[in-house]
Amino acid sequence: MAILNYVAQSAQSVSVTYADMPAGAAVVFHNEMSGADTPAQNGALPAGSGSADIAIPQLPGGQYRLRAQQSGQFLAETVKFYIQ
């Protein structure tokens, strides 16, 4: 089972750790209010376990989660966090 953990964030990026991630897992920013998914600019996470800094794209302020998906299928998500 894939795991995606929120660690910290800055104005430019969100730091995550991940484990048991399959190859080609894409990361999206999920807007909790609108339900819209915005693809992360750095694309896919490497397979396995590790850490990554995910660049924050131009997004409206609000509450978000990072979600890992593969071929449109949900794999894992972080806790909620805020973007201003």
C-alpha positions as CSV (number, residue, x, y, z in Angstrom):
1,M,0.0,0.0,0.0
2,A,1.5,3.3,-1.1
3,I,2.1,6.0,1.5
4,L,2.4,9.8,0.9
5,N,3.3,12.0,3.9
6,Y,3.3,15.8,4.2
7,V,6.5,17.0,6.0
8,A,6.7,20.8,5.5
9,Q,6.1,23.5,3.0
10,S,7.5,26.9,1.9
11,A,6.0,29.5,-0.4
12,Q,7.5,27.5,-3.4
13,S,7.1,23.8,-2.6
14,V,5.7,21.1,-0.4
15,S,8.1,18.5,1.1
16,V,6.8,14.9,1.3
17,T,8.1,11.5,2.1
18,Y,6.7,8.4,0.3
19,A,6.9,4.6,0.6
20,D,5.8,1.6,-1.5
21,M,5.2,3.9,-4.5
22,P,4.8,2.1,-7.8
23,A,6.6,3.4,-10.9
24,G,5.0,6.2,-12.7
25,A,2.9,7.6,-9.8
26,A,1.8,11.1,-10.7
27,V,1.2,13.8,-8.0
28,V,-1.7,16.2,-8.2
29,F,-2.8,19.1,-5.9
30,H,-6.3,18.4,-4.9
31,N,-8.4,21.4,-4.0
32,E,-10.6,20.5,-1.0
33,M,-13.3,23.1,-1.8
34,S,-13.7,22.7,-5.6
35,G,-12.6,19.1,-6.0
36,A,-10.3,20.1,-8.8
37,D,-7.0,18.3,-9.4
38,T,-4.0,20.3,-10.7
39,P,-1.0,18.2,-11.8
40,A,2.3,18.9,-10.0
41,Q,5.0,20.5,-12.3
42,N,7.6,17.9,-11.4
43,G,5.5,15.1,-12.6
44,A,5.9,11.5,-11.3
45,L,7.5,10.2,-8.1
46,P,10.3,7.6,-8.4
47,A,9.3,4.1,-7.5
48,G,9.9,2.8,-4.0
49,S,10.6,5.0,-1.0
50,G,12.1,8.4,-0.5
51,S,11.5,12.1,-0.2
52,A,10.7,14.9,-2.7
53,D,10.0,18.6,-2.9
54,I,6.9,19.2,-5.0
55,A,6.8,22.7,-6.6
56,I,3.6,24.6,-5.9
57,P,2.0,25.7,-9.2
58,Q,-0.1,28.9,-9.6
59,L,-3.2,28.0,-7.5
60,P,-5.9,29.9,-5.8
61,G,-5.5,30.1,-2.0
62,G,-7.2,27.5,-0.1
63,Q,-7.1,24.0,1.5
64,Y,-5.3,21.3,-0.5
65,R,-4.0,17.7,-0.3
66,L,-1.3,16.1,-2.5
67,R,-2.6,12.9,-4.1
68,A,-0.6,10.2,-5.8
69,Q,-2.3,8.6,-8.7
70,Q,-1.4,6.0,-11.4
71,S,-3.4,5.8,-14.6
72,G,-6.2,7.8,-12.9
73,Q,-6.4,5.4,-9.9
74,F,-5.9,6.8,-6.4
75,L,-2.9,5.5,-4.5
76,A,-2.3,7.7,-1.5
77,E,-2.7,11.3,-0.2
78,T,-1.3,13.7,2.4
79,V,-3.1,15.4,5.2
80,K,-4.7,18.8,4.4
81,F,-2.5,21.9,4.1
82,Y,-3.1,25.5,3.2
83,I,-1.8,27.6,0.3
84,Q,-2.2,31.3,0.5
